[in-house]
Every structure is written in structure tokens, then in C-alpha cells.
Amino acid sequence: MNIRITQKQLIIANIVLFALSYLFLEYSKMFRMSKEKHWIYSSGHNWWIMIAVPLTFLGSLILGTYSLWKTKEHKFLYFISSLIPLITFIILIYN
């Protein structure tokens, strides 16, 4: 079984992880005041703080440096694409 994972697939997976985690965070805010379903709110924020943000930031930094260092063609396109989760997070904070 010969499986090859490309850099494009890693960048897309990083962006999708960030987007789905943000959607889960926003969805979980609906259950903030409910006593029975407060665990959804809690798990959404725990997922966001403990898993999604660190993984997407590390993924962005690693893929960004890899794009600048190893990629021969479309170097800056891959670099900018890999930094999309970081840029989006900064925009969401200061918006």
C-alpha cells in the first residue's frame, strides 16, 4: 500500500481543522446557559483552547517554514496558504 501525502493536502487539512474547530466553538456557545447541556459548551471551549489552536498554529508555522525551505515552485503561494489559520485567528481576535 503506497500512500503519498502531499504538502497541498497538509495545508488543506490544517485549514479545515481550524474552520471546523471554529464552527464547533460557535455552535457550542448556544448551550452556555443550559444546565443539562452545558457540557457541550465546556467541551467546545476545551477543544478550541487545548487542541485546535495549538495544533493549527504549530501546523501553520511548520508548513510555512517547510514551504519556504523545501518547495521549488509556488513557494510563496504555499507559504501564504499555510498561514491562513494564523491570519484568520488574528482577524477574529481584533474584530
N, CA, C and O of each residue as an XYZ file, in Angstrom:
380
protein
N       0.843     -1.165      0.000
C       0.000      0.000      0.000
C       0.898      1.240      0.000
O       1.599      1.513      0.974
N       0.865      1.961     -1.074
C       1.722      3.124     -1.241
C       0.877      4.388     -1.132
O       0.186      4.765     -2.079
N       0.937      5.038      0.022
C       0.165      6.257      0.255
C       1.131      7.432      0.263
O       2.155      7.406      0.946
N       0.795      8.453     -0.499
C       1.637      9.641     -0.551
C       0.793     10.851     -0.153
O      -0.234     11.139     -0.768
N       1.237     11.542      0.871
C       0.548     12.741      1.338
C       1.339     13.940      0.852
O       2.529     14.067      1.141
N       0.680     14.815      0.119
C       1.367     15.976     -0.436
C       1.262     17.168      0.508
O       0.503     17.163      1.477
N       2.044     18.176      0.190
C       2.028     19.390      1.005
C       0.701     20.124      0.871
O       0.223     20.722      1.835
N       0.104     20.083     -0.311
C      -1.209     20.707     -0.505
C      -2.247     20.084      0.419
O      -3.055     20.791      1.021
N      -2.223     18.771      0.528
C      -3.181     18.080      1.385
C      -2.982     18.445      2.854
O      -3.956     18.575      3.596
N      -1.739     18.609      3.276
C      -1.479     19.006      4.657
C      -1.972     20.422      4.933
O      -2.534     20.688      5.995
N      -1.764     21.327      3.986
C      -2.221     22.704      4.154
C      -3.744     22.749      4.202
O      -4.318     23.443      5.041
N      -4.398     22.016      3.313
C      -5.863     21.983      3.295
C      -6.399     21.358      4.583
O      -7.390     21.836      5.135
N      -5.757     20.301      5.062
C      -6.191     19.673      6.313
C      -6.042     20.628      7.492
O      -6.881     20.634      8.393
N      -4.993     21.428      7.496
C      -4.791     22.401      8.572
C      -5.875     23.479      8.545
O      -6.394     23.867      9.592
N      -6.211     23.956      7.365
C      -7.258     24.971      7.234
C      -8.620     24.395      7.626
O      -9.405     25.060      8.303
N      -8.897     23.168      7.205
C     -10.175     22.523      7.536
C     -10.285     22.280      9.045
O     -11.351     22.471      9.629
N      -9.180     21.858      9.675
C      -9.194     21.674     11.130
C      -9.527     22.979     11.835
O     -10.321     22.986     12.776
N      -8.937     24.073     11.398
C      -9.218     25.365     12.018
C     -10.672     25.766     11.803
O     -11.335     26.214     12.739
N     -11.174     25.611     10.584
C     -12.543     26.032     10.275
C     -13.571     25.201     11.046
O     -14.513     25.755     11.612
N     -13.398     23.890     11.072
C     -14.344     23.040     11.797
C     -14.290     23.288     13.302
O     -15.318     23.252     13.978
N     -13.109     23.535     13.816
C     -12.992     23.829     15.243
C     -13.663     25.147     15.589
O     -14.294     25.266     16.639
N     -13.532     26.130     14.720
C     -14.191     27.413     14.967
C     -15.711     27.261     14.894
O     -16.434     27.856     15.693
N     -16.193     26.468     13.943
C     -17.637     26.229     13.858
C     -18.153     25.499     15.099
O     -19.230     25.819     15.603
N     -17.398     24.531     15.589
C     -17.781     23.818     16.806
C     -17.798     24.764     18.002
O     -18.676     24.668     18.859
N     -16.829     25.680     18.063
C     -16.798     26.669     19.140
C     -18.025     27.566     19.095
O     -18.652     27.814     20.125
N     -18.370     28.051     17.914
C     -19.533     28.932     17.789
C     -20.837     28.181     18.064
O     -21.756     28.737     18.664
N     -20.920     26.924     17.632
C     -22.111     26.112     17.888
C     -22.275     25.849     19.386
O     -23.391     25.854     19.904
N     -21.170     25.621     20.068
C     -21.259     25.295     21.496
C     -21.692     26.489     22.336
O     -22.136     26.306     23.470
N     -21.577     27.691     21.819
C     -21.994     28.877     22.582
C     -23.509     28.914     22.806
O     -23.982     29.597     23.714
N     -24.266     28.189     21.990
C     -25.721     28.150     22.170
C     -26.117     27.456     23.472
O     -27.193     27.719     24.009
N     -25.266     26.582     23.979
C     -25.594     25.775     25.156
C     -24.975     26.333     26.435
O     -24.841     25.609     27.421
N     -24.606     27.577     26.428
C     -23.935     28.173     27.577
C     -24.829     28.254     28.807
O     -24.374     27.971     29.915
N     -26.051     28.622     28.641
C     -26.941     28.848     29.782
C     -27.755     27.615     30.179
O     -28.428     27.633     31.210
N     -27.708     26.565     29.394
C     -28.474     25.360     29.696
C     -27.724     24.499     30.716
O     -26.557     24.162     30.518
N     -28.407     24.148     31.805
C     -27.760     23.327     32.829
C     -27.543     21.892     32.352
O     -26.541     21.265     32.695
N     -28.477     21.380     31.566
C     -28.375     19.993     31.117
C     -27.329     19.823     30.021
O     -26.686     18.778     29.927
N     -27.161     20.838     29.203
C     -26.265     20.708     28.053
C     -25.056     21.636     28.130
O     -24.459     21.973     27.108
N     -24.705     22.041     29.326
C     -23.544     22.914     29.491
C     -22.248     22.191     29.122
O     -21.248     22.832     28.799
N     -22.267     20.855     29.172
C     -21.082     20.089     28.824
C     -20.690     20.305     27.365
O     -19.511     20.198     27.026
N     -21.657     20.607     26.494
C     -21.340     20.879     25.090
C     -20.548     22.178     24.991
O     -19.562     22.259     24.258
N     -20.983     23.180     25.726
C     -20.266     24.458     25.760
C     -18.854     24.260     26.309
O     -17.887     24.788     25.760
N     -18.748     23.510     27.372
C     -17.454     23.277     28.005
C     -16.514     22.494     27.094
O     -15.339     22.837     26.964
N     -17.030     21.452     26.470
C     -16.167     20.653     25.597
C     -15.773     21.420     24.343
O     -14.669     21.234     23.830
N     -16.647     22.272     23.844
C     -16.301     23.095     22.687
C     -15.164     24.042     22.985
O     -14.250     24.198     22.174
N     -15.212     24.676     24.143
C     -14.138     25.594     24.500
C     -12.855     24.854     24.877
O     -11.756     25.324     24.580
N     -12.992     23.705     25.525
C     -11.795     22.909     25.819
C     -11.126     22.435     24.540
O      -9.900     22.480     24.434
N     -11.901     21.985     23.576
C     -11.354     21.561     22.293
C     -10.628     22.719     21.624
O      -9.529     22.546     21.096
N     -11.234     23.890     21.645
C     -10.656     25.060     20.982
C      -9.331     25.458     21.632
O      -8.341     25.691     20.938
N      -9.314     25.536     22.963
C      -8.127     26.033     23.661
C      -7.016     24.991     23.725
O      -5.844     25.324     23.546
N      -7.371     23.732     23.979
C      -6.352     22.714     24.222
C      -5.859     21.999     22.968
O      -4.714     21.550     22.928
N      -6.694     21.888     21.955
C      -6.310     21.077     20.800
C      -6.245     21.889     19.519
O      -5.217     21.891     18.842
N      -7.313     22.570     19.178
C      -7.404     23.200     17.859
C      -6.416     24.339     17.670
O      -5.705     24.372     16.666
N      -6.356     25.262     18.601
C      -5.470     26.417     18.436
C      -4.000     26.003     18.416
O      -3.280     26.415     17.506
N      -3.517     25.205     19.380
C      -2.098     24.828     19.302
C      -1.744     24.011     18.060
O      -0.692     24.223     17.455
N      -2.619     23.077     17.678
C      -2.308     22.259     16.506
C      -2.295     23.068     15.218
O      -1.417     22.878     14.376
N      -3.254     23.960     15.056
C      -3.271     24.747     13.821
C      -2.141     25.764     13.793
O      -1.594     26.044     12.727
N      -1.782     26.319     14.939
C      -0.660     27.261     14.954
C       0.657     26.554     14.666
O       1.453     27.028     13.854
N       0.891     25.428     15.324
C       2.111     24.678     15.037
C       2.124     24.184     13.598
O       3.156     24.224     12.928
N       0.980     23.723     13.132
C       0.893     23.298     11.737
C       1.178     24.432     10.779
O       1.858     24.234      9.772
N       0.673     25.616     11.073
C       0.922     26.771     10.213
C       2.396     27.140     10.197
O       2.964     27.405      9.137
N       3.009     27.158     11.359
C       4.425     27.525     11.421
C       5.317     26.481     10.758
O       6.246     26.828     10.029
N       5.037     25.214     11.008
C       5.845     24.149     10.410
C       5.660     24.116      8.898
O       6.638     24.042      8.154
N       4.409     24.171      8.440
C       4.168     24.146      6.997
C       4.683     25.409      6.316
O       5.133     25.346      5.172
N       4.627     26.550      6.992
C       5.150     27.787      6.420
C       6.652     27.744      6.226
O       7.156     28.122      5.169
N       7.373     27.283      7.245
C       8.828     27.187      7.102
C       9.211     26.097      6.105
O      10.173     26.255      5.354
N       8.476     25.011      6.093
C       8.742     23.961      5.110
C       8.510     24.473      3.691
O       9.256     24.127      2.774
N       7.481     25.292      3.510
C       7.194     25.847      2.188
C       8.323     26.744      1.712
O       8.714     26.692      0.546
N       8.844     27.560      2.602
C       9.933     28.453      2.209
C      11.248     27.712      2.009
O      12.077     28.123      1.197
N      11.438     26.638      2.734
C      12.719     25.955      2.716
C      12.814     24.901      1.611
O      13.832     24.833      0.923
N      11.791     24.090      1.429
C      11.883     22.934      0.538
C      11.180     23.081     -0.807
O      11.572     22.434     -1.778
N      10.170     23.902     -0.881
C       9.374     23.971     -2.096
C      10.123     24.739     -3.174
O      10.711     25.788     -2.909
N      10.098     24.208     -4.386
C      10.797     24.843     -5.502
C       9.900     25.808     -6.270
O      10.321     26.916     -6.604
N       8.677     25.398     -6.548
C       7.779     26.265     -7.315
C       6.557     26.612     -6.467
O       6.145     25.841     -5.601
N       5.996     27.768     -6.729
C       4.841     28.292     -5.977
C       5.157     28.408     -4.487
O       4.315     28.115     -3.639
N       6.364     28.835     -4.186
C       6.844     28.903     -2.805
C       5.993     29.828     -1.938
O       5.583     29.448     -0.842
N       5.730     31.030     -2.420
C       5.004     31.995     -1.596
C       3.504     31.719     -1.558
O       2.837     32.097     -0.595
N       2.966     31.071     -2.579
C       1.565     30.660     -2.539
C       1.349     29.638     -1.425
O       0.393     29.742     -0.656
N       2.241     28.649     -1.340
C       2.152     27.659     -0.268
C       2.393     28.300      1.095
O       1.753     27.931      2.080
N       3.311     29.254      1.154
C       3.605     29.931      2.418
C       2.390     30.705      2.920
O       2.014     30.580      4.085
N       1.781     31.496      2.058
C       0.602     32.278      2.441
C      -0.566     31.354      2.772
O      -1.305     31.602      3.724
N      -0.732     30.288      1.988
C      -1.828     29.345      2.252
C      -1.660     28.645      3.594
O      -2.644     28.368      4.279
N      -0.431     28.360      3.969
C      -0.222     27.677      5.244
C      -0.412     28.611      6.431
O      -0.625     28.145      7.550
N      -0.339     29.912      6.210
C      -0.533     30.866      7.304
C      -1.975     31.349      7.440
O      -2.255     32.194      8.290
N      -2.887     30.841      6.636
C      -4.292     31.267      6.688
C      -4.918     31.080      8.077
O      -5.590     32.001      8.542
N      -4.736     29.935      8.772
C      -5.326     29.829     10.114
C      -4.790     30.871     11.096
O      -5.547     31.400     11.910
N      -3.514     31.163     11.026
C      -2.939     32.175     11.907
C      -3.515     33.549     11.622
O      -3.891     34.274     12.543
N      -3.585     33.907     10.354
C      -4.115     35.215      9.959
C      -5.592     35.325     10.336
O      -6.033     36.363     10.830
N      -6.346     34.267     10.106
C      -7.770     34.271     10.441
C      -7.983     34.431     11.943
O      -8.875     35.164     12.370
N      -7.172     33.754     12.740
C      -7.300     33.873     14.191
C      -7.016     35.299     14.652
O      -7.722     35.819     15.516
N      -6.008     35.927     14.096
C      -5.689     37.310     14.466
C      -6.828     38.243     14.068
O      -7.165     39.162     14.814
N      -7.416     38.016     12.908
C      -8.554     38.836     12.476
C      -9.747     38.627     13.404
O     -10.434     39.589     13.747
N     -10.004     37.384     13.814
C     -11.132     37.104     14.704
C     -10.945     37.731     16.083
O     -11.916     38.163     16.703
N      -9.724     37.782     16.557
C      -9.473     38.375     17.873
C      -9.712     39.874     17.851
O     -10.365     40.414     18.744
N      -9.191     40.543     16.843
C      -9.262     42.003     16.808
C     -10.472     42.539     16.065
O     -10.526     43.732     15.766
N     -11.421     41.709     15.768
C     -12.619     42.155     15.069
C     -13.683     42.593     16.038
O     -14.766     43.003     15.622
